């Protein structure tokens, strides 16, 4: 028995109760994230704030108005947000609301890699020129600012469509950051190295240029030959196939620091 009449069992029960309430609220927030219900929550917060202030300042008319709004608010919410409530109940019935929905960092990275590999393979077969620069540790936002902002989820359809000839964004580089196509039609610095073969064009020189200035991984699809190449740390690697490209990105594209620590910890446990 603890001071105040609480024993350990009571404290444990209270802790479990609070944890369950917070978990349910968290899952509900994840469910309505990105929907118009978020705006509703902001409106409710404003009404509650005004109601509390009207009580503190003894504003009787305002207190009556906000009290009425709160009283009728539940009915209004049910009417306005019937589709969202129905979807939530359906997911609750299927058990999906409490299931793990978020993908791991490694799964997201694998999707990003496959999107790039599929797009490059498609363009290589059709000899569609492409220049794709993927940010690693060094930021390349200054080069993204030279192009057209996209900020769209990376998919092989979108990436391929950008480089399709005679479209407004096909000329220039695409910059990818954290699974998103940040910008297209970007200008990259051209390398002035005298050791680059004369047979290589502007795309390869631009890829070499950004690899000399940053640690970005840059992929080139040749418009003349359809060959896939990549640059990293000032080095040009030519004529790689799909498997090589996939393995290169798996090796050199970073996870988030948290995921990288987990991956290192698992490797150490496996070896130790």
C-alpha positions in Angstrom: 0.0 0.0 0.0 1.4 3.4 -1.0 0.7 6.8 0.6 -2.7 8.3 -0.4 -4.5 5.0 -0.5 -3.2 3.7 -3.8 -1.5 0.3 -4.1 0.8 -0.9 -6.9 -2.1 -2.6 -8.7 -4.1 0.6 -8.8 -1.2 2.5 -10.2 -0.6 -0.2 -12.8 -4.3 -0.1 -13.8 -4.2 3.7 -14.2 -1.1 3.5 -16.3 -2.6 0.9 -18.6 -5.8 2.9 -18.8 -3.9 6.0 -19.9 -1.7 4.1 -22.3 -4.7 2.5 -24.0 -6.5 5.9 -24.3 -3.5 7.5 -25.9 -3.0 4.6 -28.3 -6.6 4.7 -29.4 -6.3 8.5 -29.9 -3.1 8.0 -31.9 -4.7 5.5 -34.2 -7.7 7.7 -34.7 -5.4 10.6 -35.6 -3.5 8.4 -38.1 -6.9 7.4 -39.6 -8.1 10.9 -40.2 -4.8 12.3 -41.2 -5.0 14.0 -44.6 -8.8 14.2 -44.5 -11.0 17.2 -43.9 -11.7 15.9 -40.4 -8.4 17.5 -39.4 -9.9 20.9 -40.1 -12.9 20.0 -38.0 -10.6 19.2 -35.0 -9.0 22.6 -35.4 -12.4 24.2 -35.4 -13.4 22.3 -32.2 -10.2 23.4 -30.5 -11.1 27.0 -31.3 -14.6 26.7 -30.0 -13.4 25.0 -26.7 -10.8 27.8 -26.3 -13.4 30.5 -26.7 -15.8 28.6 -24.3 -13.0 28.4 -21.6 -12.1 32.1 -22.0 -15.8 33.1 -21.8 -16.0 31.3 -18.5 -12.9 32.9 -17.1 -13.9 36.4 -18.2 -17.6 35.9 -17.4 -18.8 36.6 -20.9 -22.3 35.2 -20.5 -23.5 35.7 -24.1 -20.4 34.2 -25.6 -20.6 31.4 -23.0 -24.2 30.6 -24.0 -23.3 30.6 -27.8 -20.3 28.3 -27.4 -22.3 26.0 -25.0 -25.0 25.7 -27.6 -22.4 25.0 -30.3 -20.9 22.2 -28.2 -24.3 20.7 -27.4 -25.3 20.5 -31.1 -21.8 19.8 -32.3 -22.0 16.0 -32.0 -25.1 15.8 -34.2 -23.4 18.1 -36.8 -20.3 16.0 -36.8 -22.2 12.8 -37.4 -24.1 14.4 -40.4 -21.1 16.1 -42.0 -18.6 13.3 -41.5 -20.7 10.3 -42.2 -18.3 8.8 -44.8 -15.3 9.1 -42.5 -17.1 7.6 -39.6 -18.4 4.7 -41.8 -14.9 4.0 -43.0 -13.5 4.1 -39.5 -16.2 1.6 -38.3 -15.5 -0.7 -41.3 -11.8 -0.7 -40.5 -12.5 -1.4 -36.9 -14.7 -4.3 -37.9 -11.9 -5.7 -40.1 -9.3 -5.1 -37.3 -7.3 -2.8 -39.5 -7.4 0.2 -37.2 -5.1 -1.4 -34.7 -2.9 -3.1 -37.2 0.5 -1.8 -38.2 0.0 0.2 -41.4 3.2 2.1 -41.7 5.8 0.6 -43.9 9.4 0.3 -42.6 12.1 2.5 -43.9 13.7 -0.5 -45.7 10.5 -1.3 -47.5 10.1 2.3 -48.6 13.7 2.4 -49.8 13.1 -0.9 -51.7 10.1 0.6 -53.4 12.1 3.7 -54.4 14.9 1.5 -55.9 12.5 -0.6 -57.9 10.7 2.5 -59.3 14.0 3.8 -60.5 15.2 0.5 -61.9 11.9 -0.1 -63.8 12.0 3.4 -65.2 15.6 3.3 -66.3 15.1 -0.2 -67.9 12.1 1.1 -69.8 13.9 4.2 -71.0 17.1 2.3 -71.9 15.1 -0.1 -74.2 13.6 2.8 -76.0 16.7 5.0 -76.0 15.1 7.8 -74.0 17.7 10.0 -72.4 17.5 10.6 -68.7 19.5 12.1 -65.9 18.5 11.3 -62.3 20.4 12.6 -59.3 19.6 11.1 -55.8 20.5 13.1 -52.7 22.5 11.2 -50.1 24.2 13.0 -47.2 25.1 16.3 -48.9 22.2 18.5 -49.7 21.6 19.3 -53.4 18.7 21.7 -52.8 20.5 24.5 -54.6 20.4 22.5 -57.8 16.7 21.6 -57.3 15.9 25.3 -57.2 17.2 25.7 -60.8 14.4 23.4 -62.1 10.6 23.0 -61.8 9.3 22.0 -58.4 7.5 18.6 -58.4 7.4 17.3 -54.8 5.6 14.2 -55.9 5.9 10.6 -54.8 8.4 8.6 -56.7 6.8 6.1 -59.1 8.3 4.6 -62.3 5.3 6.0 -64.2 5.9 9.6 -63.2 9.7 9.3 -63.6 9.4 7.9 -67.1 6.7 10.4 -68.1 9.0 13.3 -67.1 11.7 12.2 -69.5 9.4 11.4 -72.4 10.7 13.4 -75.4 8.9 16.6 -76.4 7.4 17.1 -73.0 8.1 20.4 -71.1 10.2 18.8 -68.3 12.2 16.2 -70.3 15.3 18.3 -70.8 17.5 18.5 -67.6 17.9 16.5 -64.5 15.4 15.0 -62.0 16.4 15.3 -58.4 15.1 12.7 -55.9 15.1 13.1 -52.1 13.7 10.8 -49.5 11.4 8.9 -51.9 10.1 12.0 -53.6 10.8 13.6 -57.0 11.7 17.0 -55.7 12.2 18.8 -59.0 12.6 18.2 -62.7 14.4 20.1 -65.6 17.2 21.0 -63.2 20.6 22.3 -64.3 23.6 20.5 -62.9 27.2 21.7 -62.9 29.2 20.4 -65.9 32.5 18.7 -65.1 35.6 20.3 -66.6 37.7 17.1 -66.1 39.9 16.5 -69.2 39.7 12.7 -68.6 36.1 12.4 -69.6 35.8 10.6 -73.0 34.9 12.9 -75.9 32.2 10.5 -77.0 30.2 11.3 -73.9 27.6 14.1 -74.0 26.2 16.8 -71.7 24.3 14.4 -69.5 27.4 12.5 -68.5 29.4 15.7 -67.9 26.6 17.0 -65.7 26.5 13.7 -63.8 30.2 13.9 -63.3 30.0 17.5 -62.3 27.5 17.0 -59.5 29.4 13.9 -58.3 32.5 16.0 -57.9 30.6 18.7 -56.0 28.4 16.4 -53.8 28.1 12.8 -52.7 24.9 12.3 -54.8 24.3 9.1 -56.7 23.5 10.1 -60.3 22.1 7.8 -63.0 22.4 8.4 -66.7 20.5 6.8 -69.5 22.1 7.4 -72.9 19.9 8.7 -75.6 22.3 7.5 -78.3 23.0 3.9 -77.1 20.5 3.2 -74.4 23.3 2.3 -72.0 22.8 2.9 -68.2 25.7 4.5 -66.3 26.1 6.1 -62.9 28.4 8.5 -61.1 29.5 8.7 -57.5 32.3 10.6 -55.7 33.7 11.8 -59.0 33.8 8.4 -60.7 31.9 7.3 -63.8 30.7 3.7 -64.1 29.4 2.8 -67.5 27.1 0.1 -69.0 25.5 -1.4 -65.9 22.6 -3.8 -66.1 19.4 -3.8 -64.0 20.8 -6.1 -61.3 24.0 -4.0 -61.0 21.9 -0.8 -60.7 19.7 -2.3 -58.1 22.6 -3.5 -56.0 24.4 -0.2 -56.3 21.4 1.7 -55.0 20.9 -0.8 -52.2 24.5 -0.3 -51.1 24.7 3.5 -51.5 21.3 5.0 -50.8 20.9 5.9 -47.1 18.3 4.9 -44.7 17.2 7.3 -42.0 19.6 7.5 -39.1 17.1 5.5 -36.9 16.7 2.7 -39.4 20.4 2.6 -40.1 21.1 2.1 -36.4 18.6 -0.8 -36.3 20.2 -2.4 -39.3 23.7 -2.1 -37.7 22.4 -3.5 -34.4 20.9 -6.5 -36.2 24.1 -7.1 -38.1 26.2 -7.0 -34.9 23.9 -9.4 -33.2 24.0 -11.8 -36.1 27.8 -11.7 -36.2 28.3 -11.7 -32.4 
